[in-house]
Amino acid sequence: MRIWHFVLRELKHRKLNALLAIAAVSVATACLTDALMLLKADAAATEAVLAEKHAAVEKAGAELNDAMRKITKGLGFNVVILPKDQDLQEMHHSGTISKSMPEEYVVRLANSNIVTVNHLLPTVTKKLTWPEQGDIPIVLYGTRGEVPIAHRDPKKPLLDAVPRGSMIVGYHLAKKLDLRTDTEVTLLGRPFKVLKTHDERGTVDDTTVWINLREAQEMLGMENLIHAIQALECHCAGDRITQIREEITAILPGTQAIERGAPALARAEARDKAKISAETSLSREVAHRQQLRSQREKVAAILVPLATIGSALLMGLMTLTNVRQRRQEIAILRAIGLRSRQVLGIFLGKALVIGVIGALIGIILGMALGAVLHEETTAPDALAILLPAGLAVGVALLGSWLPAVAAARQDAATVLQEE
């Protein structure tokens, strides 16, 4: 209690000296508190921004996938594999395919390691007239169930297989002939039952009749032959059709591949570009936030040590001045029986009190400065309080240590004799 009595009297008697010391400690503490709060706020802001950017990328990806799903649903198969000698001008002009290829090609393709397409569907198609319905022109489309690619997980088919003895009729054809589900009809001498009718699509599908592939091959004299293999391209970056052609022709040398549905695919590519843009924006934001954090860390790494060293030096200088001014008082205290460690305790006790007070003021000041000077601030955590508090006490004790040791070691007799 005696030592703390001296400490309190010293603080009360030398107010200016104590206030200057507290101010010095407070500045160093405030700098560290502000730096820690700023770095924490920057980390929180970075996390929030990156989370937002990640969400934007995920949203763009989801929108892209959704767009591709919708496009796929609307377009169906957008890659057509044809015999190599098929004249594309003839096909585009007349809408028919005159050349054929072995049906075995689709099996060969399904058992390969192809990665650029999926949903393989062998088909035959021919424009003809329906004699039993007044020779109305139709497009006969023979199809079967999709052939799964062996090395991939099974996918939900884009087009259901048409059972034997059934047909699916396009909108305008069904409307003109008044065909409904379960209506029984005859086509080229074969009996069929209407399985369903399609809604209006605004394409050649509205005048198309879909039947089972085997029946179509028999009716057209094309057993084990097909006109085309329909497929769905896998969504990948780059020149898709070039990659598809290279892969398909390597597996099926006597074929060619074309891509259809350009407007819809252009919309998909726009979605793809939006996704890529979001990813690029994310990468740039990450780099920007890292650069900003690095700059702030560099500033903190310079400012905090300078403030700490300056505070310790100022504290030491004031303690040393105080010791020199009070040489006679210290000598008298030593002469009446105060021991060296008690003298050391008085000065270090004073430094401890100054450090605690400076810590409280510095932490409050640092928090206030952070709120005023920086837009990005967060509530201080335990580190932002305990570390500056420890620094404040450490600076006060470190700055006072050498002058306090010098005061404790001085010879009382010599000082009194000099005085």
Residue pairs with C-beta under 8 A, 6 or more apart in sequence:
2 342
3 342
3 345
3 346
3 349
4 349
6 346
6 349
7 346
7 349
7 350
7 353
10 346
10 350
11 18
11 350
11 353
11 354
14 322
17 318
17 321
17 322
18 350
18 354
20 314
20 318
21 314
21 315
21 318
21 319
21 351
21 354
21 358
21 396
22 354
22 357
22 358
22 361
23 358
24 310
24 311
24 314
24 315
24 318
24 358
24 395
25 311
25 315
25 354
25 355
25 357
25 358
25 359
25 362
25 392
25 395
25 396
26 358
26 361
26 362
26 365
26 392
27 307
27 310
27 311
27 362
28 304
28 307
28 308
28 310
28 311
28 312
28 358
28 362
28 391
28 392
28 395
29 358
29 359
29 361
29 362
29 363
29 365
29 366
29 388
29 389
29 391
29 392
30 361
30 362
30 363
30 365
30 366
30 369
30 388
31 303
31 304
31 307
31 308
31 366
32 304
32 307
32 308
32 362
32 366
32 387
32 388
32 391
33 362
33 363
33 365
33 366
33 367
33 370
33 380
33 384
33 385
33 388
34 366
34 367
34 369
34 370
34 373
35 296
35 299
35 300
35 303
35 304
36 380
36 383
36 384
36 387
36 388
37 366
37 367
37 370
37 374
37 377
37 378
37 380
37 384
38 296
38 300
38 370
38 374
38 376
38 377
39 293
39 296
39 297
39 300
40 378
40 380
40 381
40 384
41 370
41 374
41 376
41 377
41 378
42 289
42 292
42 293
42 296
42 376
43 293
44 376
44 378
45 289
45 376
46 289
46 293
49 285
49 289
50 282
50 285
50 286
50 289
53 278
53 281
53 282
53 285
53 286
54 282
56 278
56 281
56 282
57 275
57 278
57 279
57 282
59 278
60 271
60 274
60 275
60 277
60 278
60 279
61 275
63 271
63 274
63 275
64 235
64 268
64 271
64 272
64 274
64 275
67 267
67 268
67 271
68 235
68 268
68 271
71 78
71 261
71 264
71 265
71 267
71 268
72 78
72 158
72 232
73 158
74 264
75 260
75 261
75 264
76 158
76 159
76 230
76 232
77 119
77 121
77 158
77 159
77 230
77 231
77 232
78 232
78 233
78 259
78 260
78 261
78 264
78 265
79 117
79 230
79 231
79 232
79 233
79 241
79 244
79 257
79 258
79 259
79 260
80 228
80 229
80 230
80 231
80 257
80 258
80 260
81 105
81 109
81 228
81 229
81 230
81 231
81 248
81 252
81 255
81 256
81 257
82 88
82 91
82 97
82 99
82 101
82 227
82 228
82 255
82 256
82 257
82 258
83 99
83 100
83 101
83 227
83 254
83 255
83 256
84 253
84 254
84 255
84 256
85 99
86 97
86 98
86 99
86 256
87 98
88 258
90 96
90 98
91 97
94 127
95 127
95 139
95 204
96 125
96 126
96 127
97 125
97 227
97 228
99 227
100 124
100 222
100 225
100 226
100 227
101 225
101 226
101 227
101 254
101 255
102 224
102 225
102 226
103 122
103 224
103 225
103 226
104 224
105 122
105 226
105 229
105 252
105 255
106 120
106 121
106 122
106 147
106 226
106 229
107 147
108 251
108 252
109 120
109 147
109 149
109 229
109 248
109 251
109 252
110 120
110 147
110 148
110 149
110 150
111 150
112 251
113 151
114 149
114 247
114 248
114 251
115 234
115 247
116 233
116 234
116 236
116 240
116 243
116 244
116 247
116 248
117 231
117 232
117 233
117 234
117 244
117 247
117 248
118 149
118 152
118 155
118 231
118 232
118 234
119 146
119 155
119 157
119 158
119 230
119 231
119 232
120 146
120 147
120 148
120 149
120 229
120 230
120 231
121 143
121 144
121 146
121 147
121 158
121 159
121 229
121 230
121 231
122 143
122 144
122 147
122 213
122 226
122 228
122 229
122 230
123 141
123 142
123 143
123 213
123 226
123 227
123 228
123 229
123 230
124 140
124 141
124 142
124 213
124 216
124 217
124 220
124 222
124 225
124 226
124 227
125 139
125 140
125 141
125 142
125 227
125 228
126 139
126 140
126 220
126 227
127 137
127 138
127 139
127 140
128 137
128 138
128 140
128 188
129 135
129 136
129 137
129 138
130 136
130 137
130 138
130 187
130 209
131 188
132 185
132 186
132 187
132 188
133 177
133 185
136 173
136 176
136 177
137 207
138 173
138 207
138 208
138 209
139 204
139 207
139 208
139 209
140 187
140 208
140 209
140 211
140 216
140 219
140 220
141 208
141 209
141 210
141 211
141 216
142 210
142 211
142 212
142 213
142 214
142 215
142 216
142 217
142 220
143 159
143 161
143 162
143 210
143 211
143 212
143 213
143 216
144 161
144 162
144 212
144 213
144 214
145 157
145 160
145 161
146 155
146 157
146 158
146 159
146 161
148 154
148 155
158 232
161 212
162 168
162 195
162 210
162 211
162 212
163 195
163 212
164 212
164 214
164 215
165 191
165 192
165 193
165 212
165 215
166 192
166 193
166 194
166 195
166 211
166 212
167 185
167 187
167 192
167 193
167 194
167 195
167 209
167 210
167 211
168 194
168 195
168 196
168 197
168 198
168 209
168 210
168 211
169 177
169 179
169 194
169 196
169 197
169 198
169 208
169 209
169 210
170 197
170 198
170 201
170 205
170 206
170 207
170 208
170 209
171 197
171 198
171 199
171 200
171 201
171 205
171 206
172 200
172 206
172 207
173 179
173 206
173 207
173 208
173 209
174 180
174 194
174 197
174 198
179 185
179 194
179 197
180 194
180 197
181 194
181 195
181 196
181 197
182 193
182 194
183 193
183 194
184 191
184 192
184 193
184 194
185 191
185 192
185 193
185 194
186 192
187 209
187 211
187 219
188 219
190 215
190 219
192 211
198 205
198 206
200 206
213 226
216 222
217 223
217 224
217 225
217 226
233 240
233 241
233 244
233 259
235 268
235 272
236 243
237 272
237 276
240 259
241 257
241 258
241 259
244 257
244 259
245 256
245 257
248 255
248 257
249 255
249 256
249 257
259 265
308 391
308 395
311 395
311 399
312 395
312 398
312 399
313 399
314 399
315 351
315 354
315 395
315 396
315 398
315 399
315 400
316 398
316 399
316 400
316 401
316 402
316 403
319 347
319 351
319 399
319 400
319 403
319 404
320 402
320 403
320 406
322 347
322 403
323 330
323 347
323 403
323 404
323 406
323 407
326 407
327 410
327 415
327 419
328 415
328 416
328 419
330 343
330 407
330 410
330 412
330 415
331 410
331 412
331 413
331 415
331 416
331 419
332 412
332 416
333 343
334 340
334 343
334 410
334 412
335 412
335 413
335 416
340 408
340 409
341 408
343 404
343 407
343 408
344 404
344 405
344 407
344 408
347 400
347 403
347 404
347 407
347 408
348 397
348 400
348 401
348 404
350 400
351 396
351 397
351 399
351 400
351 404
352 393
352 396
352 397
354 396
355 392
355 393
355 394
355 395
355 396
355 397
356 389
356 392
356 393
358 392
358 395
358 396
359 388
359 389
359 391
359 392
359 393
362 388
362 392
363 380
363 385
363 388
363 389
366 388
367 380
370 377
371 377
